[in-house]
């Protein structure tokens, strides 16, 4: 008989809690109270407040870089304390724990879902249960137990579907113009769009238009061009980004999440 697989011990946290208050630290304390050997990784705690779509895009662009077996805990939860569900989604490589508010909708197109479980077994919660801090009282202890090898079937009933979110997708006009939008702004002020670089890979010319700005070519790095110059390039997510050499594109252009971006390209 072969050796049993070791339980997963990597827990990756994504929240909109920020780091000023105690929330993230308390969640980590609860996890370690269940499993002292858990390895906790912070993806980000600077998701805009109640930014479900921001969390959707960030997690969808990062989870594949984590080791197999990682437990992802995503707490961006405007509906905390209501009758919204908390779900665990198991794929071929990872387990995801989040509110059932569409945050995990990308998994339906990105990864093979094996099962979805509604978290209901209070045996694995902290008591008394708060109506306002389920990150501490549900998500953290459940993640700790999952990292010890607790099977999802013990946490609640299996369900057939999860909520979806209307994530914006780029479109193509009759003239071949790619029409997308800015979906996030990173710490440096770079404007990240939902337009994959693969859409115009190999094109002879690429022109990016947004607001009153027109960028006539693609750069290959953030340092290309003159200081203060607005650039367009394919960033680490694989999507088109707008940046400023040694500057902040959000501040310089005034652009924000939801603003439209158009790419005119001509193939070789």
Residue pairs with C-beta under 8 A, 6 or more apart in sequence:
7 147
7 148
7 149
8 69
8 70
8 71
8 95
8 146
8 147
8 149
9 35
9 37
9 38
9 39
9 147
10 38
10 39
10 41
10 66
10 67
10 69
10 70
10 71
10 147
11 31
11 38
11 39
11 40
11 41
11 70
11 71
11 72
11 73
11 143
11 144
11 147
12 40
12 41
12 42
12 43
12 63
12 66
12 70
12 71
12 72
12 73
13 24
13 27
13 28
13 40
13 41
13 42
13 43
13 45
13 73
13 75
14 43
14 44
14 45
14 47
14 55
14 58
14 59
14 72
14 73
14 74
14 75
14 76
15 23
15 24
15 27
15 44
15 45
15 47
15 74
15 75
15 76
15 135
16 45
16 46
16 47
16 48
16 49
16 50
16 51
16 55
16 75
16 76
17 23
17 24
17 45
17 75
17 135
18 45
18 46
19 45
19 46
23 133
23 135
23 136
24 42
24 45
26 136
26 140
27 73
27 75
27 135
27 136
27 139
27 140
28 40
28 140
30 126
30 136
30 140
30 141
30 144
31 38
31 40
31 140
31 141
31 143
31 144
31 147
32 38
32 40
32 144
33 141
33 144
34 140
34 141
34 144
34 145
34 147
34 148
35 144
35 145
35 147
35 148
38 143
38 144
38 147
41 66
43 58
43 59
43 62
43 72
44 58
46 187
47 54
47 55
47 58
47 76
48 54
50 76
50 78
51 76
52 76
52 78
52 101
52 102
52 103
52 165
53 165
53 167
53 183
54 76
54 183
54 184
54 257
55 74
55 76
55 103
56 102
56 103
56 104
56 105
56 106
56 165
56 167
57 167
57 183
57 184
57 192
57 194
58 184
59 72
59 74
59 103
59 104
59 106
60 106
60 110
61 237
61 238
61 239
63 70
63 72
63 94
63 96
64 110
66 72
66 94
68 93
68 94
69 93
69 94
69 95
70 94
70 95
71 94
71 95
71 96
71 97
71 143
71 146
71 147
72 94
72 95
72 96
72 97
72 98
73 97
73 98
73 139
73 140
73 143
74 96
74 97
74 98
74 103
74 104
75 98
75 99
75 134
75 135
75 139
76 98
76 99
76 101
76 103
77 84
77 99
77 101
77 134
77 135
78 101
79 99
79 101
80 99
80 131
80 132
80 133
80 134
81 131
81 132
81 134
84 99
84 100
84 101
85 99
85 100
85 118
85 119
86 97
86 98
86 99
86 100
86 118
86 119
86 134
86 138
86 139
86 142
87 97
87 98
87 99
87 100
87 104
87 116
87 117
87 118
87 119
87 159
87 162
88 95
88 96
88 97
88 116
88 117
88 119
88 142
88 146
88 152
88 155
89 95
89 96
89 98
89 104
89 107
89 113
89 115
89 116
89 117
89 162
90 96
90 113
90 114
90 115
90 116
90 117
90 152
91 107
91 111
91 112
91 113
91 114
92 111
92 112
92 114
93 111
94 111
95 146
95 152
96 104
96 107
97 119
97 139
97 142
97 143
97 146
98 104
100 118
100 162
100 163
101 163
101 165
102 162
102 163
102 164
102 165
103 165
104 162
105 162
105 163
105 164
105 165
105 167
106 167
107 113
108 164
115 152
115 158
116 158
116 159
116 160
116 161
116 162
117 152
117 153
117 155
117 156
117 157
117 158
117 159
118 156
118 157
118 158
118 159
119 138
119 142
119 155
119 156
120 155
120 156
120 157
121 154
121 155
121 156
122 129
124 141
124 142
124 145
124 150
124 154
124 155
125 137
125 138
125 141
125 142
126 136
126 137
126 138
126 140
126 141
127 137
129 137
129 138
130 136
130 137
142 155
145 155
146 152
152 158
167 194
168 180
168 181
168 183
168 194
169 194
170 178
170 179
170 180
170 181
170 193
170 194
170 195
170 196
170 199
171 178
171 179
171 180
172 178
172 179
173 179
176 264
176 265
177 262
177 263
177 264
178 195
178 199
178 200
178 262
178 263
178 265
179 260
179 261
179 262
180 193
180 194
180 195
180 240
180 260
180 261
180 262
180 263
181 193
181 194
181 257
181 258
181 259
181 260
181 261
182 191
182 192
182 193
182 210
182 242
182 255
182 256
182 257
182 258
182 259
182 261
183 192
183 193
183 194
183 257
184 192
184 257
185 191
185 192
185 250
185 256
185 257
186 192
188 243
188 248
189 243
189 244
189 247
189 248
189 249
189 250
189 251
189 252
190 222
190 235
190 241
190 242
190 243
190 249
190 250
191 210
191 241
191 242
191 243
191 249
191 250
191 253
191 255
192 235
192 237
192 239
192 241
193 239
193 240
193 241
193 242
193 261
194 239
195 239
195 240
195 261
195 263
196 238
196 239
196 240
197 234
197 238
197 239
197 240
198 238
199 263
200 206
200 263
200 265
202 267
202 268
203 265
203 266
203 267
203 268
204 266
204 267
204 268
205 217
205 265
205 266
206 217
206 218
206 232
206 263
206 264
206 265
207 214
207 215
207 216
207 217
207 263
207 264
207 265
208 214
208 215
208 218
208 232
208 240
208 242
208 261
208 262
208 263
209 215
209 261
209 262
209 263
209 264
210 242
210 253
210 255
210 259
210 260
210 261
210 262
211 253
211 254
211 255
211 259
213 230
213 253
215 230
215 231
215 232
215 242
217 232
218 232
218 233
218 234
219 225
219 231
219 232
219 233
220 233
221 233
222 231
222 233
222 243
222 245
223 245
223 246
224 231
224 233
224 245
225 231
225 245
226 245
227 245
227 246
227 247
228 244
228 245
228 246
228 247
228 252
229 244
229 245
230 242
230 243
230 244
230 249
230 252
230 253
231 242
231 243
231 244
231 245
232 240
232 241
232 242
232 243
233 240
233 241
233 243
234 240
234 241
235 241
240 261
240 263
242 249
242 253
242 255
242 261
243 249
244 252
249 255
250 256
